[in-house]
């Protein structure tokens, strides 16, 4: 770990500190002159803010760095759930004050995504409508399988393909597992049949996608009005129905206000999961809504096929607990590139 990263990691968990605090936290502290230079460089690059002057000078992370800097996931999850330093409650500033001012993707990341999208557009222009729907069916099977697997569904990919194509259930599996997978297909078919549906996001349209994904699963349709807990974290989502709806409305406004489609899709993925507006099916809804945004704008959808379920959950927990998108953004970029290469 470089000293720059070590300083940023320290500041992530310790806001408003002195230079002496930073020096004391470093494994091998440099000279005073070198430390001053390192801090000055990070201030110049927009990672650190200086508060106060003279002896009262304090340093803290900028919102940009707090949201996008890389955190060490391995060491983070080495700590027990009750030992981790986390933000346990919903961060009301995140959607309205912090995320609007943050550049989610670096220039290099956007260039990689844009190049892949251009490749997708080129391939799409050479495909017939039948070929396109065939590829979308293949991607949809993979997405239905992986999205359900992340939620604990035990169908294999081959069993999922047989179910979605031939309506043949797998032996030894529950009816609910089959329904979950079939609901994914219905939601994706709806988006493909009405591709403009999620071009302009609304709370009502999010609720409708959620209803499609959870029908016949005993899940309440409407925004929840009671508390829910999330396994593996001490983060507790909002439990007030009116605040939940307000958070959803604020998220919709933020997403619709973004001009970059990758920003829109990533924000939908993380914020719908973070708010946990429904008693169940939140992450499934987030994945389908995010893909709906991509499809509505002529972008390549994502199947998440090669994502490790544990890695996905860890990346999501990091966002819940630290409001940091780095790990999840890496998954998003990798899966977009994979989708362009694999399906189209």
Phi and psi in degrees as a GROMACS rama.xvg file:
@    title "Ramachandran Plot"
@    xaxis  label "Phi"
@    yaxis  label "Psi"
@TYPE xy
-70.4696  161.82  UNK-2
-65.5781  -32.7314  UNK-3
-61.3697  -46.5407  UNK-4
-65.7681  -39.5642  UNK-5
-61.9629  -39.3356  UNK-6
-65.3396  -45.4841  UNK-7
-63.8023  -40.7483  UNK-8
-61.5539  -42.1966  UNK-9
-63.3222  -44.7196  UNK-10
-67.9699  -27.5692  UNK-11
-61.1322  -37.1229  UNK-12
-100.781  -5.76182  UNK-13
-138.068  89.6272  UNK-14
-79.4724  147.703  UNK-15
59.4223  74.7258  UNK-16
-125.226  163.92  UNK-17
-89.5221  168.949  UNK-18
-64.5024  -33.444  UNK-19
-64.6371  -37.4579  UNK-20
-62.3279  -43.958  UNK-21
-62.7214  -46.0708  UNK-22
-59.2297  -42.1826  UNK-23
-67.9914  -25.0628  UNK-24
-84.4959  -17.4121  UNK-25
-75.988  143.216  UNK-26
-64.9386  -46.9538  UNK-27
-129.13  82.8255  UNK-28
-60.8323  136.593  UNK-29
-80.045  -175.23  UNK-30
-67.0477  162.593  UNK-31
-57.855  -41.7599  UNK-32
-64.2088  -42.0268  UNK-33
-66.8016  -41.262  UNK-34
-62.9815  -42.4599  UNK-35
-59.577  -42.3292  UNK-36
-65.8219  -42.7449  UNK-37
-60.1778  -45.6255  UNK-38
-65.0527  -42.3051  UNK-39
-61.1871  -39.262  UNK-40
-64.5346  -40.6147  UNK-41
-72.0056  -29.6804  UNK-42
-66.8383  -44.3243  UNK-43
-60.3479  -37.9243  UNK-44
-87.2312  5.84134  UNK-45
80.9243  20.3909  UNK-46
-96.7634  -26.7226  UNK-47
-126.534  140.64  UNK-48
-106.345  143.662  UNK-49
-103.808  128.662  UNK-50
-120.036  126.692  UNK-51
85.1502  179.71  UNK-52
-139.7  159.05  UNK-53
60.2026  -139.109  UNK-54
-61.938  -21.3459  UNK-55
-88.2023  4.93364  UNK-56
-63.6299  132.187  UNK-57
-130.047  156.974  UNK-58
-124.333  142.985  UNK-59
-149.979  160.915  UNK-60
-68.7745  146.745  UNK-61
-75.608  157.289  UNK-62
-54.4441  -37.9111  UNK-63
-57.6791  -48.942  UNK-64
-68.0843  -40.9878  UNK-65
-59.3293  -39.7722  UNK-66
-81.766  -36.2482  UNK-67
-111.001  -12.0929  UNK-68
-66.8855  151.621  UNK-69
-73.1453  131.715  UNK-70
-110.421  149.127  UNK-71
-80.1177  100.973  UNK-72
-66.2927  -39.1185  UNK-73
-60.2285  -49.6224  UNK-74
-71.2993  -29.9605  UNK-75
-62.1894  -46.4826  UNK-76
-88.6724  0.481477  UNK-77
-67.5782  -25.1338  UNK-78
-82.1323  142.999  UNK-79
-63.5447  154.85  UNK-80
-51.7298  -36.5706  UNK-81
-86.6581  -5.20683  UNK-82
-97.9824  -15.7821  UNK-83
-74.314  140.412  UNK-84
-86.9033  104.201  UNK-85
-129.422  163.147  UNK-86
-90.0641  107.999  UNK-87
-79.876  -23.0569  UNK-88
-113.022  165.547  UNK-89
-59.7154  133.258  UNK-90
-90.9496  103.106  UNK-91
-67.47  -23.1062  UNK-92
-79.7855  -18.2778  UNK-93
-59.2922  -51.239  UNK-94
-76.8691  -40.0507  UNK-95
-91.9303  -27.9214  UNK-96
-114.069  -38.3821  UNK-97
-89.9888  -58.7021  UNK-98
-61.5665  -33.7978  UNK-99
-61.2167  -23.7606  UNK-100
-101.167  2.12571  UNK-101
-100.914  135.849  UNK-102
-85.1756  108.414  UNK-103
-67.3013  -38.2751  UNK-104
-114.185  143.005  UNK-105
-74.7084  166.424  UNK-106
-59.2541  -41.2482  UNK-107
-64.0137  -42.7591  UNK-108
-64.5928  -42.8362  UNK-109
-63.9945  -37.1235  UNK-110
-62.4312  -42.7115  UNK-111
-63.4833  -44.8018  UNK-112
-65.7241  -42.5922  UNK-113
-66.2389  -38.1517  UNK-114
-63.6301  -41.5136  UNK-115
-65.6609  -40.1228  UNK-116
-63.5873  -39.0606  UNK-117
-63.5596  -38.1555  UNK-118
-63.9712  -41.5087  UNK-119
-60.7338  -45.5444  UNK-120
-61.1166  -41.0769  UNK-121
-62.6732  -47.3928  UNK-122
-64.9787  -37.3319  UNK-123
-63.8621  -37.5254  UNK-124
-66.75  -18.9241  UNK-125
-97.305  0.0198834  UNK-126
-104.308  146.67  UNK-127
-79.8063  166.855  UNK-128
-60.8817  -38.1911  UNK-129
-65.5813  -42.1638  UNK-130
-64.5719  -39.9483  UNK-131
-62.3662  -47.3483  UNK-132
-64.7467  -32.4318  UNK-133
-66.4288  -43.9159  UNK-134
-66.445  -38.1887  UNK-135
-66.0764  -34.2673  UNK-136
-64.6681  -42.6536  UNK-137
-63.2771  -46.4566  UNK-138
-62.9227  -39.4233  UNK-139
-63.6559  -37.5915  UNK-140
-63.7677  -45.2668  UNK-141
-63.1733  -42.9163  UNK-142
-65.3364  -44.0516  UNK-143
-60.0484  -42.381  UNK-144
-65.6916  -52.1629  UNK-145
-68.1047  -43.0257  UNK-146
-60.1639  -38.5809  UNK-147
-73.92  -38.1994  UNK-148
-61.2407  -39.6488  UNK-149
-58.1732  -30.0283  UNK-150
-92.4696  9.64693  UNK-151
99.746  3.81528  UNK-152
-67.6062  136.349  UNK-153
-101.756  4.78014  UNK-154
-62.023  139.649  UNK-155
-79.7014  170.652  UNK-156
-64.2502  -41.0394  UNK-157
-66.2872  -40.5886  UNK-158
-65.1427  -35.9951  UNK-159
-65.1556  -43.8283  UNK-160
-60.3909  -42.8819  UNK-161
-64.6481  -40.3432  UNK-162
-65.5819  -47.7711  UNK-163
-73.7654  -30.0219  UNK-164
-89.5973  -37.6222  UNK-165
-118.593  0.232822  UNK-166
58.8621  30.0179  UNK-167
-100.22  115.667  UNK-168
-77.2072  156.759  UNK-169
-91.238  142.738  UNK-170
-70.0926  144.753  UNK-171
81.0067  3.94198  UNK-172
-107.341  156.994  UNK-173
-82.0017  158.558  UNK-174
-61.3352  -38.5576  UNK-175
-61.3272  -34.7676  UNK-176
-65.3146  -41.8779  UNK-177
-65.9651  -41.9813  UNK-178
-62.5605  -41.1646  UNK-179
-58.3555  -44.3411  UNK-180
-68.168  -43.9144  UNK-181
-63.6902  -34.1854  UNK-182
-65.019  -37.6431  UNK-183
-59.1853  -45.3222  UNK-184
-60.7918  -43.7813  UNK-185
-61.7121  -42.9111  UNK-186
-65.3366  -42.2384  UNK-187
-68.0012  -40.3969  UNK-188
-61.2266  -40.0212  UNK-189
-61.5909  -44.4974  UNK-190
-64.9247  -38.963  UNK-191
-69.6423  -34.3722  UNK-192
-75.2876  -29.3216  UNK-193
-126.329  69.9093  UNK-194
-61.833  -23.0389  UNK-195
-81.624  -5.36845  UNK-196
-56.5272  -39.6475  UNK-197
-108.553  19.1797  UNK-198
-66.3563  -43.1354  UNK-199
-112.751  111.118  UNK-200
-75.143  142.811  UNK-201
-136.959  159.419  UNK-202
-62.0219  -40.8325  UNK-203
-60.2851  -38.5081  UNK-204
-71.5805  -34.3076  UNK-205
-63.6906  -43.5912  UNK-206
-61.8874  -37.4487  UNK-207
-67.7597  -41.8747  UNK-208
-62.5465  -42.069  UNK-209
-60.4299  -41.338  UNK-210
-63.1523  -40.0631  UNK-211
-63.9878  -40.2798  UNK-212
-74.5652  -21.9962  UNK-213
-116.637  7.06182  UNK-214
-63.0621  141.928  UNK-215
63.3763  20.4627  UNK-216
-114.343  8.3553  UNK-217
70.967  26.1913  UNK-218
-104.213  133.534  UNK-219
-61.7354  139.53  UNK-220
-74.6919  -37.5091  UNK-221
-87.687  170.893  UNK-222
-57.525  133.864  UNK-223
-67.2912  156.062  UNK-224
-126.425  17.296  UNK-225
-139.075  167.538  UNK-226
-70.8136  145.717  UNK-227
-128.978  152.155  UNK-228
-113.261  157.556  UNK-229
-119.102  124.311  UNK-230
-61.6172  134.497  UNK-231
91.3944  3.93989  UNK-232
-148.124  154.758  UNK-233
-94.468  3.3034  UNK-234
-69.7979  131.33  UNK-235
-117.246  118.4  UNK-236
-66.7247  170.619  UNK-237
-57.4132  147.29  UNK-238
-122.18  7.13166  UNK-239
-102.46  120.771  UNK-240
-55.9892  -38.2281  UNK-241
-71.8728  -38.3416  UNK-242
-68.7473  -36.2831  UNK-243
-62.3858  -46.9907  UNK-244
-62.3965  -40.5322  UNK-245
-63.7829  -41.2931  UNK-246
-63.4339  -39.2692  UNK-247
-64.5667  -44.7627  UNK-248
-62.6856  -40.244  UNK-249
-64.7573  -39.4333  UNK-250
-65.502  -42.9254  UNK-251
-60.1462  -42.6028  UNK-252
-64.2381  -42.2923  UNK-253
-63.3453  -47.1899  UNK-254
-64.7029  -47.0371  UNK-255
-64.5004  -26.9488  UNK-256
-79.8188  -11.7253  UNK-257
-80.9182  137.231  UNK-258
-89.1272  -25.4638  UNK-259
-84.5665  125.644  UNK-260
-66.8659  -34.4951  UNK-261
-64.3452  -38.8966  UNK-262
-58.8221  -46.8564  UNK-263
-58.4973  -49.2683  UNK-264
-65.7161  -42.304  UNK-265
-66.8417  -42.9518  UNK-266
-62.3176  -40.1897  UNK-267
-61.7839  -41.9178  UNK-268
-59.9106  -46.4105  UNK-269
-84.7842  -37.9406  UNK-270
-76.1067  -38.4904  UNK-271
-66.5398  -30.315  UNK-272
-74.0479  -39.4112  UNK-273
-66.8171  -42.6213  UNK-274
-71.1366  -33.1662  UNK-275
52.0441  58.07  UNK-276
-70.3098  -19.5918  UNK-277
-117.537  162.027  UNK-278
-66.7897  -25.2476  UNK-279
-160.686  160.904  UNK-280
85.2338  15.7541  UNK-281
-68.5039  -46.5915  UNK-282
-70.2562  -35.5841  UNK-283
-61.1786  -45.1807  UNK-284
-61.2655  -41.7776  UNK-285
-61.1151  -42.7898  UNK-286
-67.7957  -39.6761  UNK-287
-73.7471  -41.2467  UNK-288
-63.0768  -42.6709  UNK-289
-59.2977  -45.0586  UNK-290
-66.776  -34.8359  UNK-291
-62.5933  -37.1494  UNK-292
-64.828  -44.1171  UNK-293
-60.9727  -48.2787  UNK-294
-64.1198  -41.9706  UNK-295
-61.4621  -26.4927  UNK-296
-104.809  13.4742  UNK-297
75.8183  24.49  UNK-298
-103.85  159.409  UNK-299
-69.7603  128.01  UNK-300
-75.5965  171.009  UNK-301
-122.306  134.671  UNK-302
-97.3266  -20.7269  UNK-303
63.4456  18.1484  UNK-304
-56.863  -39.1181  UNK-305
-96.2656  8.82643  UNK-306
-75.0225  133.304  UNK-307
-75.2843  129.295  UNK-308
-58.6431  -37.3085  UNK-309
-67.6674  -41.5873  UNK-310
-62.7327  -40.3862  UNK-311
-60.6733  -46.8685  UNK-312
-66.0312  -38.8181  UNK-313
-64.0358  -43.2254  UNK-314
-61.8298  -38.1719  UNK-315
-69.1324  -40.7047  UNK-316
-63.4594  -37.8556  UNK-317
-59.9803  -39.226  UNK-318
-69.8778  -41.9877  UNK-319
-56.9956  -47.0351  UNK-320
-88.5512  -27.9756  UNK-321
-123.782  -5.1513  UNK-322
54.7015  37.7614  UNK-323
-114.466  129.161  UNK-324
-100.072  -1.3556  UNK-325
-55.782  -49.8321  UNK-326
-65.7738  -41.6361  UNK-327
-71.2404  -36.5683  UNK-328
-62.2221  -37.84  UNK-329
-62.4215  -41.5372  UNK-330
-61.879  -46.0146  UNK-331
-58.9273  -48.1208  UNK-332
-63.3584  -48.8793  UNK-333
-59.1341  -41.2075  UNK-334
-74.6297  -30.85  UNK-335
-66.7559  -46.0176  UNK-336
-62.4068  -39.726  UNK-337
-63.2249  -42.5864  UNK-338
-63.4087  -44.544  UNK-339
-61.7866  -42.2634  UNK-340
-72.1363  -34.4989  UNK-341
-90.8573  -37.21  UNK-342
-104.121  -29.5004  UNK-343
